[in-house]
Amino acid sequence: MGRRHRRSFPRRGGVLALGCVLSGMLAGCERSQNSGAEASAAASASGAPGGSSAAPVAKVAEGVPIAPQRVESVVNPKRQPTYQGPTGTVEGSVVLVGDETPDKPDWLKPIPNECLAAREIYGKLFREGMLRSVADVFVAVTGYEGYVPAPKDEKLLEAKGCAFGTRTIGLTFGQALDVVSKDMRAYVPELLGGRSTAQLVVTPGGKPVRLYPQRPGRFMLVDSMRTFAKADVLVVAYSTFDVTGLDGKFRIEKVPAGKVKLNALLPAAMLTTERDITVEAGKTLNLDLELKFDKEAYAKVEQDLQRQNTPPEPPQEEGEVSSPASAGPAR
């Protein structure tokens, strides 16, 4: 399918701090021993099964050529049964404080006028909605003890108007990404940052094309027919996350009760925040998160990135995740 489009991604420099944060978000994190004991006790009280089994508990999406044992070693390294203890829900919204998202006229130049959705999605550094809500923010709950599997084997991504429907995609390792065309255009989705695979065409009205990251880490999804269409793909070792839309809202269900961490990441502008929270069994915790954007500070980081335009290291296995920020922000 024509020649392959590759992009050199910047690394290091101003994104090092983001790499450290994202490394923790990719792998999740352990609670203190006391908190872990409390969670185990709660699971036991609720009748959760204990011990490990010979067969992997973790599932792999159909058609994904990854051994279940490989997925299990990442998403469930302690080989725990599916968590059956008390859970709660975390929901809320992400809003921006500080400077407004800057226009990116250079990004608009290659986008045809008839691609209205693409011009709307990729015309600024990141997407800001009404009342300063922020889209495309990866929000995750980490720091709990227990294995919570992904609710589905795949994530469906719609392509329409020369664009992907989001600029940030979250996947649990072992999940597949299905890309489908929702207009009369064909698309050629490709994951950059991992092992190269054959390019497949998403046809109008046809079946989805299935992509499958073969390790946890940060990747970039690009339409090889229209290289301005991009999205960051974050492949993590847990399922308790959501990605905001233009309304800035998120909702994360089935979070094991107890003290945990709530993290938010906007890859396009390298903005992060983190809070310690307590999830109560059977209850919904509603709270808002703020991301602060400083246009001048980001401009300096962007200049640094342009000076360090070196290829990225591929995402590593859990426990060996190098700075995932090496993949650079999706535009």
C-alpha beads as a LAMMPS data file, in Angstrom:
LAMMPS data file: protein, C-alpha beads

331 atoms
330 bonds

1 atom types
1 bond types

-500.0 500.0 xlo xhi
-500.0 500.0 ylo yhi
-500.0 500.0 zlo zhi

Masses

1 110.0

Atoms # bond

1 1 1 0.000 0.000 0.000
2 1 1 2.304 2.730 -1.265
3 1 1 5.330 3.820 0.644
4 1 1 5.317 3.867 4.416
5 1 1 5.390 7.192 6.221
6 1 1 7.676 7.390 9.223
7 1 1 8.165 10.184 11.678
8 1 1 11.210 10.958 13.782
9 1 1 10.135 11.549 17.341
10 1 1 11.937 13.781 19.830
11 1 1 13.007 12.425 23.175
12 1 1 14.513 13.457 26.485
13 1 1 14.921 17.144 27.286
14 1 1 11.798 18.794 28.648
15 1 1 9.724 15.616 28.460
16 1 1 11.808 13.673 30.971
17 1 1 9.468 14.505 33.831
18 1 1 6.521 13.362 31.760
19 1 1 8.361 10.130 31.034
20 1 1 8.750 9.422 34.731
21 1 1 5.069 10.086 35.384
22 1 1 3.926 8.067 32.390
23 1 1 6.222 5.169 33.282
24 1 1 4.382 4.846 36.572
25 1 1 1.009 5.154 34.850
26 1 1 1.926 2.522 32.274
27 1 1 2.784 -0.120 34.844
28 1 1 0.475 0.990 37.667
29 1 1 1.859 1.036 41.173
30 1 1 1.696 -0.973 44.367
31 1 1 0.010 0.092 47.561
32 1 1 1.804 0.102 50.848
33 1 1 1.963 -3.267 52.584
34 1 1 -0.705 -2.186 55.061
35 1 1 -3.061 -1.069 52.312
36 1 1 -2.445 -4.284 50.424
37 1 1 -3.260 -6.295 53.504
38 1 1 -6.484 -4.329 53.945
39 1 1 -7.466 -4.984 50.334
40 1 1 -6.695 -8.686 50.667
41 1 1 -8.732 -8.887 53.817
42 1 1 -11.642 -7.139 52.124
43 1 1 -11.448 -9.492 49.152
44 1 1 -11.392 -12.508 51.442
45 1 1 -14.385 -11.227 53.369
46 1 1 -16.329 -10.827 50.138
47 1 1 -15.594 -14.377 49.027
48 1 1 -12.912 -13.606 46.474
49 1 1 -11.024 -16.762 45.486
50 1 1 -7.380 -16.939 46.444
51 1 1 -4.240 -18.468 45.072
52 1 1 -3.204 -18.814 41.453
53 1 1 -4.149 -21.229 38.684
54 1 1 -2.086 -23.032 36.083
55 1 1 -3.877 -21.408 33.131
56 1 1 -3.506 -17.648 32.597
57 1 1 -6.353 -15.584 34.008
58 1 1 -5.759 -12.666 31.621
59 1 1 -7.413 -12.792 28.202
60 1 1 -6.114 -11.812 24.794
61 1 1 -8.380 -10.394 22.090
62 1 1 -9.241 -12.730 19.226
63 1 1 -6.749 -12.595 16.402
64 1 1 -4.008 -10.978 18.489
65 1 1 -0.827 -13.069 18.083
66 1 1 0.421 -12.668 21.643
67 1 1 0.712 -15.595 24.033
68 1 1 -1.717 -15.323 26.977
69 1 1 1.195 -16.044 29.322
70 1 1 2.956 -12.958 27.967
71 1 1 -0.096 -10.781 28.648
72 1 1 -0.521 -12.325 32.092
73 1 1 3.061 -11.475 33.047
74 1 1 2.296 -7.789 32.420
75 1 1 -1.289 -7.220 33.544
76 1 1 -1.416 -9.837 36.307
77 1 1 2.168 -10.688 37.353
78 1 1 1.052 -12.127 40.707
79 1 1 -1.343 -14.463 38.862
80 1 1 -4.260 -13.395 41.009
81 1 1 -7.859 -14.384 40.264
82 1 1 -10.172 -11.658 39.023
83 1 1 -10.834 -9.219 41.872
84 1 1 -14.218 -9.870 43.505
85 1 1 -13.921 -7.547 46.498
86 1 1 -15.729 -4.259 47.196
87 1 1 -15.487 -1.609 44.486
88 1 1 -16.525 1.966 43.828
89 1 1 -16.657 4.442 40.964
90 1 1 -14.591 7.563 40.290
91 1 1 -15.998 10.202 37.969
92 1 1 -15.619 13.900 37.283
93 1 1 -14.217 16.310 34.736
94 1 1 -10.894 17.799 33.696
95 1 1 -10.625 21.555 33.223
96 1 1 -7.829 23.830 32.063
97 1 1 -6.342 26.689 34.034
98 1 1 -3.815 29.176 32.716
99 1 1 -3.315 29.982 29.042
100 1 1 -5.677 28.892 26.279
101 1 1 -4.611 26.225 23.817
102 1 1 -2.600 27.869 21.020
103 1 1 -3.503 27.692 17.346
104 1 1 -1.299 25.581 15.095
105 1 1 -1.584 27.058 11.585
106 1 1 1.289 24.914 10.284
107 1 1 -0.654 21.808 11.245
108 1 1 -3.645 23.037 9.248
109 1 1 -1.726 23.640 6.008
110 1 1 -1.725 20.014 4.748
111 1 1 -5.375 19.420 5.718
112 1 1 -7.811 19.887 2.798
113 1 1 -10.705 22.277 3.354
114 1 1 -13.214 19.489 2.817
115 1 1 -11.791 17.609 5.821
116 1 1 -13.764 19.661 8.331
117 1 1 -13.446 17.221 11.223
118 1 1 -9.689 17.014 10.798
119 1 1 -9.311 20.791 10.756
120 1 1 -11.322 20.991 13.956
121 1 1 -9.458 18.197 15.748
122 1 1 -5.889 19.054 14.696
123 1 1 -6.007 22.839 14.410
124 1 1 -4.740 23.524 17.936
125 1 1 -2.098 22.135 20.255
126 1 1 -4.851 20.333 22.172
127 1 1 -8.641 20.411 22.215
128 1 1 -10.451 22.665 24.661
129 1 1 -14.246 22.566 25.022
130 1 1 -16.784 24.819 26.674
131 1 1 -16.105 26.147 30.188
132 1 1 -12.427 25.222 29.676
133 1 1 -13.039 21.482 29.616
134 1 1 -10.157 19.456 28.143
135 1 1 -10.510 16.603 25.652
136 1 1 -8.179 13.650 25.071
137 1 1 -6.988 13.426 28.688
138 1 1 -5.993 9.954 29.871
139 1 1 -7.355 9.613 33.431
140 1 1 -6.374 6.549 35.463
141 1 1 -6.780 5.078 38.923
142 1 1 -3.707 3.179 40.129
143 1 1 -2.161 2.020 43.362
144 1 1 -4.641 -0.705 44.321
145 1 1 -4.011 -4.376 44.970
146 1 1 -5.837 -6.883 42.767
147 1 1 -6.415 -7.864 39.152
148 1 1 -9.247 -6.023 37.371
149 1 1 -9.561 -7.223 33.749
150 1 1 -10.596 -5.011 30.854
151 1 1 -14.375 -5.058 30.299
152 1 1 -13.992 -5.772 26.558
153 1 1 -11.435 -7.458 24.332
154 1 1 -11.230 -4.487 21.974
155 1 1 -11.612 -0.726 21.656
156 1 1 -13.488 0.596 18.634
157 1 1 -12.130 3.759 17.005
158 1 1 -14.113 5.584 14.329
159 1 1 -12.404 7.418 11.476
160 1 1 -14.431 10.188 9.833
161 1 1 -13.758 13.473 8.100
162 1 1 -10.076 12.565 7.491
163 1 1 -9.559 12.229 11.259
164 1 1 -9.659 9.790 14.123
165 1 1 -12.393 10.402 16.672
166 1 1 -9.943 11.114 19.479
167 1 1 -6.326 12.207 19.892
168 1 1 -5.677 9.912 22.863
169 1 1 -6.466 6.200 23.047
170 1 1 -6.061 3.989 26.101
171 1 1 -5.648 0.218 25.863
172 1 1 -5.035 -2.497 28.415
173 1 1 -2.222 -4.734 27.191
174 1 1 -3.898 -7.654 25.395
175 1 1 -6.739 -5.521 24.054
176 1 1 -7.037 -4.878 20.331
177 1 1 -7.730 -1.578 18.605
178 1 1 -10.394 -1.874 15.883
179 1 1 -10.492 1.012 13.405
180 1 1 -13.599 1.506 11.260
181 1 1 -14.487 4.059 8.556
182 1 1 -17.641 6.075 9.212
183 1 1 -17.641 8.038 5.960
184 1 1 -16.968 7.347 2.288
185 1 1 -13.188 7.510 2.687
186 1 1 -10.640 4.732 3.034
187 1 1 -8.058 4.854 5.845
188 1 1 -4.758 3.065 6.432
189 1 1 -4.170 3.013 10.211
190 1 1 -0.681 2.188 11.418
191 1 1 0.887 2.000 14.877
192 1 1 4.290 3.674 15.060
193 1 1 6.729 2.862 17.827
194 1 1 6.474 -0.898 17.744
195 1 1 7.036 -3.852 15.441
196 1 1 6.124 -3.161 11.815
197 1 1 3.185 -5.097 10.395
198 1 1 1.439 -5.229 7.035
199 1 1 -0.599 -2.128 6.195
200 1 1 -4.327 -2.852 5.974
201 1 1 -6.960 -0.608 4.412
202 1 1 -10.138 0.354 6.246
203 1 1 -12.788 0.568 3.532
204 1 1 -16.093 2.487 3.689
205 1 1 -18.778 0.168 5.033
206 1 1 -16.212 -2.590 5.525
207 1 1 -15.093 -4.511 8.562
208 1 1 -12.767 -2.861 11.105
209 1 1 -9.020 -3.252 10.776
210 1 1 -7.573 -4.751 13.956
211 1 1 -4.311 -3.410 15.394
212 1 1 -2.549 -4.906 18.394
213 1 1 0.360 -3.354 20.301
214 1 1 2.716 -6.186 21.204
215 1 1 4.014 -4.632 24.410
216 1 1 2.954 -1.971 26.909
217 1 1 4.154 1.561 26.272
218 1 1 3.394 4.634 24.229
219 1 1 2.697 4.437 20.503
220 1 1 1.355 6.750 17.837
221 1 1 -1.516 5.875 15.546
222 1 1 -1.269 7.511 12.130
223 1 1 -3.306 7.324 8.952
224 1 1 -0.699 6.549 6.315
225 1 1 -2.904 8.131 3.646
226 1 1 -3.160 11.394 5.588
227 1 1 -0.205 11.740 7.932
228 1 1 -1.734 14.759 9.691
229 1 1 -4.244 12.374 11.326
230 1 1 -2.622 11.115 14.518
231 1 1 -3.469 9.895 18.009
232 1 1 -1.376 8.919 21.013
233 1 1 -1.950 5.305 22.049
234 1 1 -1.149 4.464 25.679
235 1 1 -0.963 0.732 26.379
236 1 1 -1.036 0.096 30.119
237 1 1 -1.005 -2.815 32.547
238 1 1 -4.408 -2.127 34.100
239 1 1 -8.004 -1.421 33.032
240 1 1 -9.105 1.340 35.413
241 1 1 -8.882 4.345 33.097
242 1 1 -10.931 6.550 30.803
243 1 1 -10.249 9.207 28.155
244 1 1 -12.130 12.500 28.189
245 1 1 -14.195 13.880 25.333
246 1 1 -14.774 17.548 24.568
247 1 1 -16.925 17.825 27.702
248 1 1 -13.870 16.872 29.782
249 1 1 -15.776 14.153 31.628
250 1 1 -14.450 10.784 32.772
251 1 1 -15.955 7.795 34.595
252 1 1 -13.970 4.845 35.937
253 1 1 -15.926 1.923 37.365
254 1 1 -15.014 -1.234 39.306
255 1 1 -12.181 0.415 41.231
256 1 1 -11.130 -1.687 44.259
257 1 1 -12.114 0.153 47.446
258 1 1 -9.394 1.818 49.491
259 1 1 -6.682 4.434 49.142
260 1 1 -5.562 4.865 45.527
261 1 1 -4.053 7.447 43.175
262 1 1 -5.916 9.386 40.498
263 1 1 -3.677 10.443 37.609
264 1 1 -4.386 12.562 34.553
265 1 1 -2.218 13.017 31.462
266 1 1 -2.712 15.185 28.378
267 1 1 -0.048 13.837 25.984
268 1 1 -0.398 16.602 23.381
269 1 1 0.811 19.290 25.811
270 1 1 2.665 17.043 28.291
271 1 1 0.410 18.131 31.158
272 1 1 -0.052 15.905 34.194
273 1 1 -1.641 15.938 37.635
274 1 1 -2.043 13.415 40.439
275 1 1 -4.183 13.143 43.566
276 1 1 -4.468 10.705 46.454
277 1 1 -8.088 9.641 46.882
278 1 1 -10.126 7.111 48.842
279 1 1 -12.665 4.956 47.033
280 1 1 -15.554 3.703 49.168
281 1 1 -17.380 0.458 48.441
282 1 1 -20.613 0.922 46.506
283 1 1 -20.185 4.684 46.229
284 1 1 -19.284 7.147 43.484
285 1 1 -16.559 9.690 44.149
286 1 1 -17.122 12.825 42.074
287 1 1 -14.300 15.322 41.702
288 1 1 -12.728 17.684 39.185
289 1 1 -9.118 17.804 38.080
290 1 1 -7.190 20.839 36.850
291 1 1 -4.407 20.914 34.288
292 1 1 -2.327 24.078 34.209
293 1 1 -0.981 25.250 30.859
294 1 1 1.759 27.851 30.450
295 1 1 2.203 28.798 26.801
296 1 1 5.681 30.272 27.241
297 1 1 6.973 27.309 29.218
298 1 1 5.630 24.899 26.610
299 1 1 7.234 26.912 23.789
300 1 1 10.634 26.444 25.430
301 1 1 10.058 22.706 25.772
302 1 1 8.935 22.506 22.145
303 1 1 12.132 24.221 21.004
304 1 1 14.151 21.757 23.048
305 1 1 12.315 18.869 21.415
306 1 1 13.032 20.191 17.942
307 1 1 16.746 20.303 18.759
308 1 1 16.691 16.698 19.930
309 1 1 14.971 15.090 16.991
310 1 1 16.259 11.538 17.503
311 1 1 14.383 8.250 16.975
312 1 1 12.575 6.783 19.988
313 1 1 13.419 3.631 21.843
314 1 1 10.631 1.071 21.472
315 1 1 8.364 0.688 24.514
316 1 1 9.714 -1.895 26.929
317 1 1 8.151 -4.678 28.925
318 1 1 6.602 -3.937 32.315
319 1 1 9.323 -3.211 34.823
320 1 1 11.597 -2.058 31.986
321 1 1 9.558 0.822 30.600
322 1 1 11.938 3.494 29.394
323 1 1 10.766 7.074 29.031
324 1 1 7.555 6.594 27.036
325 1 1 7.572 10.299 26.364
326 1 1 10.156 9.527 23.688
327 1 1 7.243 9.033 21.305
328 1 1 6.494 12.745 21.466
329 1 1 3.072 14.368 21.653
330 1 1 0.465 13.607 19.013
331 1 1 -0.674 16.657 17.172

Bonds

1 1 1 2
2 1 2 3
3 1 3 4
4 1 4 5
5 1 5 6
6 1 6 7
7 1 7 8
8 1 8 9
9 1 9 10
10 1 10 11
11 1 11 12
12 1 12 13
13 1 13 14
14 1 14 15
15 1 15 16
16 1 16 17
17 1 17 18
18 1 18 19
19 1 19 20
20 1 20 21
21 1 21 22
22 1 22 23
23 1 23 24
24 1 24 25
25 1 25 26
26 1 26 27
27 1 27 28
28 1 28 29
29 1 29 30
30 1 30 31
31 1 31 32
32 1 32 33
33 1 33 34
34 1 34 35
35 1 35 36
36 1 36 37
37 1 37 38
38 1 38 39
39 1 39 40
40 1 40 41
41 1 41 42
42 1 42 43
43 1 43 44
44 1 44 45
45 1 45 46
46 1 46 47
47 1 47 48
48 1 48 49
49 1 49 50
50 1 50 51
51 1 51 52
52 1 52 53
53 1 53 54
54 1 54 55
55 1 55 56
56 1 56 57
57 1 57 58
58 1 58 59
59 1 59 60
60 1 60 61
61 1 61 62
62 1 62 63
63 1 63 64
64 1 64 65
65 1 65 66
66 1 66 67
67 1 67 68
68 1 68 69
69 1 69 70
70 1 70 71
71 1 71 72
72 1 72 73
73 1 73 74
74 1 74 75
75 1 75 76
76 1 76 77
77 1 77 78
78 1 78 79
79 1 79 80
80 1 80 81
81 1 81 82
82 1 82 83
83 1 83 84
84 1 84 85
85 1 85 86
86 1 86 87
87 1 87 88
88 1 88 89
89 1 89 90
90 1 90 91
91 1 91 92
92 1 92 93
93 1 93 94
94 1 94 95
95 1 95 96
96 1 96 97
97 1 97 98
98 1 98 99
99 1 99 100
100 1 100 101
101 1 101 102
102 1 102 103
103 1 103 104
104 1 104 105
105 1 105 106
106 1 106 107
107 1 107 108
108 1 108 109
109 1 109 110
110 1 110 111
111 1 111 112
112 1 112 113
113 1 113 114
114 1 114 115
115 1 115 116
116 1 116 117
117 1 117 118
118 1 118 119
119 1 119 120
120 1 120 121
121 1 121 122
122 1 122 123
123 1 123 124
124 1 124 125
125 1 125 126
126 1 126 127
127 1 127 128
128 1 128 129
129 1 129 130
130 1 130 131
131 1 131 132
132 1 132 133
133 1 133 134
134 1 134 135
135 1 135 136
136 1 136 137
137 1 137 138
138 1 138 139
139 1 139 140
140 1 140 141
141 1 141 142
142 1 142 143
143 1 143 144
144 1 144 145
145 1 145 146
146 1 146 147
147 1 147 148
148 1 148 149
149 1 149 150
150 1 150 151
151 1 151 152
152 1 152 153
153 1 153 154
154 1 154 155
155 1 155 156
156 1 156 157
157 1 157 158
158 1 158 159
159 1 159 160
160 1 160 161
161 1 161 162
162 1 162 163
163 1 163 164
164 1 164 165
165 1 165 166
166 1 166 167
167 1 167 168
168 1 168 169
169 1 169 170
170 1 170 171
171 1 171 172
172 1 172 173
173 1 173 174
174 1 174 175
175 1 175 176
176 1 176 177
177 1 177 178
178 1 178 179
179 1 179 180
180 1 180 181
181 1 181 182
182 1 182 183
183 1 183 184
184 1 184 185
185 1 185 186
186 1 186 187
187 1 187 188
188 1 188 189
189 1 189 190
190 1 190 191
191 1 191 192
192 1 192 193
193 1 193 194
194 1 194 195
195 1 195 196
196 1 196 197
197 1 197 198
198 1 198 199
199 1 199 200
200 1 200 201
201 1 201 202
202 1 202 203
203 1 203 204
204 1 204 205
205 1 205 206
206 1 206 207
207 1 207 208
208 1 208 209
209 1 209 210
210 1 210 211
211 1 211 212
212 1 212 213
213 1 213 214
214 1 214 215
215 1 215 216
216 1 216 217
217 1 217 218
218 1 218 219
219 1 219 220
220 1 220 221
221 1 221 222
222 1 222 223
223 1 223 224
224 1 224 225
225 1 225 226
226 1 226 227
227 1 227 228
228 1 228 229
229 1 229 230
230 1 230 231
231 1 231 232
232 1 232 233
233 1 233 234
234 1 234 235
235 1 235 236
236 1 236 237
237 1 237 238
238 1 238 239
239 1 239 240
240 1 240 241
241 1 241 242
242 1 242 243
243 1 243 244
244 1 244 245
245 1 245 246
246 1 246 247
247 1 247 248
248 1 248 249
249 1 249 250
250 1 250 251
251 1 251 252
252 1 252 253
253 1 253 254
254 1 254 255
255 1 255 256
256 1 256 257
257 1 257 258
258 1 258 259
259 1 259 260
260 1 260 261
261 1 261 262
262 1 262 263
263 1 263 264
264 1 264 265
265 1 265 266
266 1 266 267
267 1 267 268
268 1 268 269
269 1 269 270
270 1 270 271
271 1 271 272
272 1 272 273
273 1 273 274
274 1 274 275
275 1 275 276
276 1 276 277
277 1 277 278
278 1 278 279
279 1 279 280
280 1 280 281
281 1 281 282
282 1 282 283
283 1 283 284
284 1 284 285
285 1 285 286
286 1 286 287
287 1 287 288
288 1 288 289
289 1 289 290
290 1 290 291
291 1 291 292
292 1 292 293
293 1 293 294
294 1 294 295
295 1 295 296
296 1 296 297
297 1 297 298
298 1 298 299
299 1 299 300
300 1 300 301
301 1 301 302
302 1 302 303
303 1 303 304
304 1 304 305
305 1 305 306
306 1 306 307
307 1 307 308
308 1 308 309
309 1 309 310
310 1 310 311
311 1 311 312
312 1 312 313
313 1 313 314
314 1 314 315
315 1 315 316
316 1 316 317
317 1 317 318
318 1 318 319
319 1 319 320
320 1 320 321
321 1 321 322
322 1 322 323
323 1 323 324
324 1 324 325
325 1 325 326
326 1 326 327
327 1 327 328
328 1 328 329
329 1 329 330
330 1 330 331
